Amino acid sequence: MTQSHIAIVDCNNFYVSCERVFNPQLCNIPVVVLSNNDGCIIARSNEAKALGIPMGAPYFKWKRMIEDSGVAVMSSNYALYGDMSSRVMQVLAATAPAIEIYSIDESFLDFSNLPTTLNPVDLADRLRQQVAQWTGIPVSIGMASSKTLAKIANRLAKKNPSKHGVANLTDPTEIATTLAATDVGDVWGIGRRWARMLKARNIMTAADFRSCSDSWVRQKMGVVGLRTLHELRGIPCVSLELESPDKKSICVSRSFSTPVMERAALTDRLSDFASRAAAKTRKAGLVAGYMTVFVRTNRFQKDRPQYSNAVTLTFPEMTAHTADILAAMRQGLAHIYRPGYEYKKAGVLLTNLVRQDMAPQSLWTHAGSAKPLIAQEKSNQLMQAFDGINGRFGHGSIAYGMAKRQNNWFMRQEKVSPRYTTRWEDLPTV
Amino acid sequence: MLLRSDITLEVRRPVFASRISAGFPSPADDFIEGSLDLNKHLVAHPAATFFLRVVGESMLGAGIHPGDLLVVDRSLTPTVNDIVIAVLHGELTVKRLLRDPDDKHLWILHAENPSYSDAKMPPDSEIWGVVSHCIRGFRA
């Protein structure tokens, strides 16, 4: 078997970089991007990081400092980020032998079976330059024999200017020194709780963790922890997950006994399906990246007007939260609902599922500071309580009130840029 | 990302195969040989292609009018005489790329309109992309 070699391509400060492509005035100045409700800071340019503005910080707390230091503030523009992401992934997919799109701004590439004439560092460098030219997005590429080590190589590529955005972590001495300089909490797959547990036992760095015994790690952290341990030793345990949506999806759909025509009634049914799908996803310990909403008339009643449609939405961040999934469902339905049809079947499909602890967390916790966003923990607690009540008293005992949601969901987006690449009326002008 | 950009929409027109000959038309004319996709014609590299709207009049001489739609392909390497999108003073601008007559190593951004002046490209500025097509509608 050939030696495994995996590259991770990570877009640098992705949301800020997207804004900069179309608004060059934002280049070389500190920029932050706010979350959906302009609530939290979810992306920072290097200049903003240098000012000490933390990831996930509530905007109102930093507003004065941000205004005083001339930081440009943008609301999030997910239409733009989603389109730019798919462009980056298309460029990578055209060259890489195999690609796993891991999140909106990260993907793993399989470099295991490159021709011997092709140096992986040269290939990575070429990809980095091509993505920059074609899309305007700067990326960093880390390579190693396992995904977990490749992630660490990526940090190296980002933080060490002499690497020019590409780091290949294969030399045992370099691996050892890099792991010794990596906080154990920054290791992929080691969540906050485990980091706390390990640090309480004086296991502070990735190198400390790597020298723990298999049996101890297995006892304390289970198979998942053991897998991370082996990955750090360069033994690949987390294989590349190539597109296989059938195996990795949760679908809740029903045929209706009597056809449904009104949008409100359809929304009611789909709210129920979406809530069930969200609960199923949480029960499996997963979070979803995409959601498809579909509706269909009765195909067998040829004399009646026929219509079927589906729309797929990308979650700004992976989620299994009922509120997120309901909001996406309503947004999707608004696009595909047509009045005047007798709908026979509808449903929701959650895809791009990953385990919650393996989900990209770049939006909420900054690698290094690992500052939890209180809102997220509260939200997780809410969902636990929610599932607890429904588990005890039956699904639907407690449900989300949707009546008021519609209008205030995307309430505050005061500084959002135009949808430069997805709307004719929003095209950049020259 | 709710709706993918319209790049993926395909508009097909039939192409008829046989040539006009004396006598009656060939029955093969009923057979559609292929189809023309305007997107494929205009967008060679979808991942690298962006649409921009013209507002200024600096390129009238090149037939680029306010309201026109520019197809910009970032995968193309800019070369002399290309019409390009450049970053000038923090803004995107459309100009013709020419060699600086005073220094062959430098570039100038040439406006195709006598009322506008040319600009030397500052060393730290960049070419954003190459304009591959210009689309003008004649009826609103």
HADDOCK unambig.tbl for C-alpha pairs under 7 A between the chains (distance, minus, plus):
assign (segid A and resid 24 and name CA) (segid B and resid 90 and name CA) 4.94 0.50 0.50
assign (segid A and resid 24 and name CA) (segid B and resid 91 and name CA) 6.20 0.50 0.50
assign (segid A and resid 25 and name CA) (segid B and resid 90 and name CA) 4.51 0.50 0.50
assign (segid A and resid 25 and name CA) (segid B and resid 91 and name CA) 6.92 0.50 0.50
assign (segid A and resid 78 and name CA) (segid B and resid 1 and name CA) 5.83 0.50 0.50
assign (segid A and resid 79 and name CA) (segid B and resid 1 and name CA) 4.24 0.50 0.50
assign (segid A and resid 79 and name CA) (segid B and resid 2 and name CA) 6.62 0.50 0.50
assign (segid A and resid 82 and name CA) (segid B and resid 1 and name CA) 4.77 0.50 0.50
assign (segid A and resid 83 and name CA) (segid B and resid 1 and name CA) 6.51 0.50 0.50
assign (segid A and resid 83 and name CA) (segid B and resid 4 and name CA) 6.93 0.50 0.50
assign (segid A and resid 87 and name CA) (segid B and resid 47 and name CA) 4.55 0.50 0.50
assign (segid A and resid 90 and name CA) (segid B and resid 47 and name CA) 6.31 0.50 0.50
assign (segid A and resid 91 and name CA) (segid B and resid 47 and name CA) 6.64 0.50 0.50
assign (segid A and resid 133 and name CA) (segid B and resid 74 and name CA) 6.34 0.50 0.50
assign (segid A and resid 133 and name CA) (segid B and resid 75 and name CA) 6.48 0.50 0.50
assign (segid A and resid 134 and name CA) (segid B and resid 48 and name CA) 4.59 0.50 0.50
assign (segid A and resid 134 and name CA) (segid B and resid 74 and name CA) 4.94 0.50 0.50
assign (segid A and resid 134 and name CA) (segid B and resid 75 and name CA) 4.98 0.50 0.50
assign (segid A and resid 135 and name CA) (segid B and resid 48 and name CA) 5.73 0.50 0.50
assign (segid A and resid 312 and name CA) (segid B and resid 2 and name CA) 6.91 0.50 0.50
assign (segid A and resid 313 and name CA) (segid B and resid 1 and name CA) 6.22 0.50 0.50
assign (segid A and resid 313 and name CA) (segid B and resid 2 and name CA) 5.22 0.50 0.50
assign (segid A and resid 314 and name CA) (segid B and resid 1 and name CA) 5.73 0.50 0.50
assign (segid A and resid 314 and name CA) (segid B and resid 2 and name CA) 7.00 0.50 0.50
assign (segid A and resid 421 and name CA) (segid B and resid 5 and name CA) 6.63 0.50 0.50
assign (segid A and resid 421 and name CA) (segid B and resid 50 and name CA) 6.83 0.50 0.50
assign (segid A and resid 422 and name CA) (segid B and resid 4 and name CA) 6.61 0.50 0.50
assign (segid A and resid 422 and name CA) (segid B and resid 5 and name CA) 4.60 0.50 0.50
assign (segid A and resid 427 and name CA) (segid B and resid 51 and name CA) 6.55 0.50 0.50
assign (segid A and resid 427 and name CA) (segid B and resid 52 and name CA) 5.39 0.50 0.50
assign (segid A and resid 427 and name CA) (segid B and resid 53 and name CA) 6.00 0.50 0.50
assign (segid A and resid 428 and name CA) (segid B and resid 52 and name CA) 5.15 0.50 0.50
assign (segid A and resid 428 and name CA) (segid B and resid 53 and name CA) 6.15 0.50 0.50
assign (segid A and resid 429 and name CA) (segid B and resid 52 and name CA) 5.63 0.50 0.50
assign (segid A and resid 429 and name CA) (segid B and resid 53 and name CA) 4.67 0.50 0.50
assign (segid A and resid 429 and name CA) (segid B and resid 54 and name CA) 5.58 0.50 0.50
assign (segid A and resid 429 and name CA) (segid B and resid 55 and name CA) 6.17 0.50 0.50
assign (segid A and resid 430 and name CA) (segid B and resid 52 and name CA) 6.97 0.50 0.50
assign (segid A and resid 430 and name CA) (segid B and resid 53 and name CA) 6.32 0.50 0.50
assign (segid A and resid 430 and name CA) (segid B and resid 54 and name CA) 5.05 0.50 0.50
assign (segid A and resid 430 and name CA) (segid B and resid 55 and name CA) 5.81 0.50 0.50
assign (segid A and resid 430 and name CA) (segid B and resid 56 and name CA) 6.52 0.50 0.50
assign (segid A and resid 430 and name CA) (segid B and resid 92 and name CA) 5.73 0.50 0.50
assign (segid A and resid 430 and name CA) (segid B and resid 93 and name CA) 4.78 0.50 0.50
assign (segid A and resid 430 and name CA) (segid B and resid 94 and name CA) 5.85 0.50 0.50
